[in-house]
């Protein structure tokens, strides 16, 4: 049986907020993944079935790997349609903030969200959320924001409105944020939630194939190149590092989402406890980290890369060159695995 984890007073206040408005905006983090898009679309679909004027606004484009999701074409993308995105945010009577813990993660949408005096509701599973929200539903122990949205709807007694489409969105987020239930998935209730969604005939195998096992030819060639030519193993530090610069990405006709999951691959190598992927973006180096056991990559991303995440899955940004990013990681490794086993901490912080 799925137990309620959100305090009843929070649920009651959320119920009053929803009941008291007509127009609702939903937003998620920059470079949205399956959990961000899945939770946003599912909540939007349920709110629309409830009679609300609800819209999803994203800071930038979603990856093509998620274009199969129901109603994905209804998403308003700020970088593609700024006037429409501004109107949705500025006229909303209630704003849901999903799958991020700080307004910095929504980039140019942040001043728009903060400029609207309406209530803001956070639903998220990342650690150390900012206090910029009027109502916070924050559970870092949850597998995904999609799991939390399911629990919110359950406690609001709105699961009757979760149809096949909404269930597909929620299960996609749970699948992608747990690596198809291979990490962040120790809670037995997670499988009860999965079963409840599967009863809505979501086509689980199809969802997995579409979200995690479908690749273009260019994508496969890029990932093969990265693993063959750009993966470096640091045996003493039990670490693997993969880097891809802008020229290499262009060579393989990179599209957003083409490197999704590549950071997980080195963890299959015996002895590798943590894996890092660095990808050159237009304004910074994107950092992705994964680990096994109790190796806390979120601490590294929070301390050095203006980011955060979970114990075994985290990310951030580095403002500098690829060479400087690699150098900083090598310094971090020397702190974690000093030759003389005497740990010191004299690394420079990443300056924005």
N, C-alpha and C positions, 0 to 999 in steps of 0.2 A: 504494500500500500504506500502511495506517495504522500509523505507527510508535509504539511505546510511549514515553511521555514521563514516566511515574511511576517513580521508582527502585524496583528490584526488592525492596530491603529493606523499603520502605514497603508494597509489595503483599504481601509475605510476612507482615509483622506484621498487616496488615489481615485476611489470610486466617486467621491464628491467632485474632484477636479474634472474627471471625464464627463460626468453627468451635467456639469455646469457650462460646458462649451460646445460649440459646433465645429469650429475649424481647428485642426490639429496637425502640426508638423512633426516629422520624425527624421532625425539625422544620425549619421554614424561617422566613423573616423575616415581620415584620408587613406587612399589606397585600400578601399574596403575589401574584405575577404568574405568567405562564405558565411561566417557567423554574423558579421555586420550586416550584410545584405539579407541573409535569411531571416534574422530577427526583425529587421526593419520592415521587410515586405509582409511577413506574417502578421505583425502587429497592425500594420496599415490595413491589411485585408480584413482583419477582425473588426477594427474600428469602423471601417466602411460598412460592414454588415450590420454594425450597431447603429448605423444612420449618421455617422460623422463624416465631415469633409476632411479626409486625411490624405496627406501626401508625404512621400519620402524624398528628401533632398540630400544628395551626397556632395562632398567637396570636389571630387573629381571622378573620372571614369571608372566604372567597375570592370574587372577583368573579363575577357571574352569567355572564360571557362564557366562563368555564371550566367551567361545569357539565356540558358535554358529555363531558368526559374520562372514560375508563373508571375505575370504582371510586371516583369522586369522593365518593360518598355515604358511603364508609367513613371519611372523614377526621374526626378528632375536633377540634372547634373549641373552644378554651379559653373564649371569650366566650359560647358557647352551652351547653357541657357541662363546666363547670369540674371537677366531681368525677371524671368519666371521664378528662379530660385529666391531672389530677394523678396518678391511679392509673397511667396509661400511663407517664408520665415517671418517677415515683418507684419503680416496680417494674422498670424496664428494666435489663437487664444490659449494654446497649451503646446509645449514643445517637449517631445521625448528625445532624450540623448542616449543612444544605445551603443554599447561595446567600446566605450572609451572612458578614461578616468580624469581627463583634463581637457579643457577647451582648446588647448594648443593642438590637439589631435584632429581638430576639424578645420584647421588652416584659416582661410579667408571667410569661412562661415562664422567663426567665433565672434567677431564684433557684431554681426547681424543678430546672432542668438542673444548675446548679452544686451544688445540695444533694444530688444523687445521686452517690455516689463512683465509679460505674462509668466506664469509658473513654468519652471523647467524640472522635468522628472528624469533622473538618471537611473538606467537599468544596465548594470555592468558587472563584470567578474574580474577586473584587474585590481591590483593592490593600490593602496594609498590614493583614493580619489580626492580631487579638489572639493572645496566646500562651496562651489559656485551654483549649487543646485538647490531648489526649494524642497524637493523630496528625493531621497536617495535610497535605491534598492541595490546595494552593493554586496556581493558575496564572492570573494576571491576563490573560495573553495569550489565553486560551481564549475562544471566542465566548459561551459559556454554561455554566452548571453542568450542564445536560443533556449537553453535549458531554463534560464531564469524567466524568459518571456512565457514559456509554457507554465511555469509555476505561478507567475503573476495572473495569467488568464484562469488558471485552475482556482486560485483563491478569490478571484473576482467572479467566479461561477460563470465564466464565458467560454468554457471549452466546447459548449454546444455550437459555437460559431467557428470553431477550428475545423474547416472542411479539408478536403484532399489537397487543395492548393496551399493553404496555410501550413498544413502538416508537412508537405514537401519542403517548404522553405525552412521550417524549424528543424527537420531532420537533416537537411543539407548542412546547416550550420553546426549541428552536433557532430556530424561525420567529419567535416573538414577541420573543426577545432580540436578534435581528439585523434586525428590521423586514423579515421575509421575505427575508433574505439581501441586505440593502442596506447594512449596516454591520457592523463587527466580523467580517468574513467573508472576509478575504484569504488565509487558509490553505487551500490546495487540498485538504488532508485533510478539511476540513469537508464538502466535497461527496461525498467517499468515504463518510463516516459517514452522510450523508443518503441516499446510494444504498443502503447496507447496511440502513437502516431502511425504505426504500421497498420493498425486496424482501420485506418482511413484510406487504405489501398494506395499508399504513396509510391509503391514500386521501389523498394529499398535498393535492390541491385542496380536498377537503372540510375537512381540518384548517385550511388557511389561511382558508377562508370562515368557519368556525365561530369561530376564535380572533381574527381580525383584520378580518373583513369582514361581521360580523353586528351590527346595531344595532336598538334599539327606536326607535319614533317619537319618544319623549321625548329619547332620546340624540341623535338627529340634530338635533332642534330646539335642544338645548342647545349642541351643537358649532357649529351654524350661528350661533347668537346670539353665542357666544364669539368666533368668527372675524370676524363682522360688526361687533359692537359693543364688544368688549373687547380686541381686538388692537391694540397700539400698536407702531409701527415707529420705532426710533431709528436714523436713517440714518447718522449719523456714526459710531456705535458698531457698525453692522452687526448690530443685535440686534432681536429681536421679543419682546414681553412680552404674555402673556395672563393675566388675573386673573379669578377667579370667587369671589364671597363666598358665605356661607351662605344668604343670602336668594335669590340668583340660582339656586343649586343647588336649593333647595326649590321655587322657581317652576317648574322643569322636572322635578320628581319624580326628582331625581338618585338613582341607584343606583350602588354601587361598580362601577367599570369603565366608566362612561359617558363619562369623559373620557380613557380610555386612548388614547394615540396622538395626542392633539390637539397636544402639544408639538412633534411632528415637522412639522406642517403648514406653519408659516412658513418652514421651511428650503427650501421649493420656490420662495420668492421670490428672484429674482436680487439678490445683494448682502447677503442675510441669512446671517451666518456662525454665529450662535448664537441659540437660542430658549429662552425661559423660560416656564414655566406655574406660576402660584401658585393653589392651591386652599385655601379656608378649611375646616379640619377642626374637630372638636370641641375639640381641645386645642392646636392649632397651625396654622400655615400650611404646607401640604405644598408642597415645592419640587421641580420637575422641570426638568432642563436637557438640551438636545441641541445638538450642534455639528457643523460640517463640518471636514474637514482636520485640522490639528494644534492646533486651539483646544481647550484642556484644561478642560472644564467640571467635571471631577472635582476639580481643584484649588480651584475656587470653592466647590463644595459642601462640601468637606472643611474649608476655612478659615473659612467664614462661616456654614454652615448645618448643622453637626453631622452631616454626611452623607459621601458619597463616591460611588464608582462607577467608570466607565470614562472614557477620554479624551473620547469623544463622547456619552456617555450617563451621567448622574449625577443624584442627588437628595439631598434632605435635609429638615430641618424648621426653621421659624422660629418662635420663641416671642415673639409680639407681635401687633400689629394688621396688617391688610392694608396700610394706609397706610405703616406703618413698614417692612414688607418691601419695598414698592416703593421707598421712599426709600433703603433700603440698597442695592438693586440699582442705583439711579441713581448712588449714590456709588461702587459698584464699577466702573461703566462709566466714570466720570470718572478713576478710577485707571488703567484699562486704556487709555483713549483721552483723555489730558489735552489741553486746548486748546493748551498750549505744548509738547506732546510730551516733557515732562520728567515721568517717572513718580515718584510718591511712594506710600507705603503707610502711610496713617494712619487706616485704617478701624477702627471698633470691632468687636470680636468679638461674635458673637451669644451673648447670655447666656441660659442655660436657667433 
